[in-house]
């Protein structure tokens, strides 16, 4: 399969929102009890609304992976100019990486991260940050294999 990585356009937003909703289940921590149907609907609305406002801004790096027929295989959404909360250093930030479950383990996520890394380097930043759900072992392994290291832990406590 020939994989094409390209910058996303406004016309791609609906497909990207659908893919993000399809993949959201992987990011739900086991400590949370949520309605998957409601979560997916909220995710679609959030992505469509957010991306419509930002997709064409110069500091936004949103990339698609497609096959030769134009089928969406995955996407990465990120930006440069995020400020690391402790050091104050500006960095790139990945806020969503989704790969269609039918196409996982084919190097798509790796290629998307590599493309975003080029974008971040070109903008002059030394770091890329992200959040990943600890229970999403495949995503954690991917990021570790790409050289990401854990800097801190985000924790939550259930009250009732």
C-alpha positions, 0 to 999 in steps of 0.5 A: 500500500502506498501511503501519502502524507499531506497537510490537511485542508478544510475539506478534510475536517469532517473525515478527521472528526470521524476518525478521531471519534472512532479512535477515542475509545483507546484514550479513555482511562480505565478509571473513567466511566463514560458513555462511549456514544456521547463521547464520540458525538462530543468528539466529532463536534469538538474536532469540527468546531476547533479545526474549522477555526485553526486549520489554516493558521501558520503555527498549526501542523495538521497532517493526513495519511491517505492511500492512493485512492484518497482513503483516510488512514490516519491524522496528526494534529499539532501546533508550535508555540506551546509553552512547557509549564515548568521550564517555560520553553516553547515547544511543538505539541501533538494534541491528537494522533489517530490511525484507523484500527484497520491500518495500524502497525503499518508505520502510519503513525511513525510517518505522521510524527516524522512529518510533524517533527519536520514542521516543528524543527523548521519552526525552530523548536527543540521539543515536542510534547504530548499527553498519552493515556497510560493504559493505551500501551500501544501508543505509549510504546510507539512514542517511546520507540520514537524517542519520547520520554516521560517527564511527569505523570498526570494523576486523578482520584475518583471521589465517588 
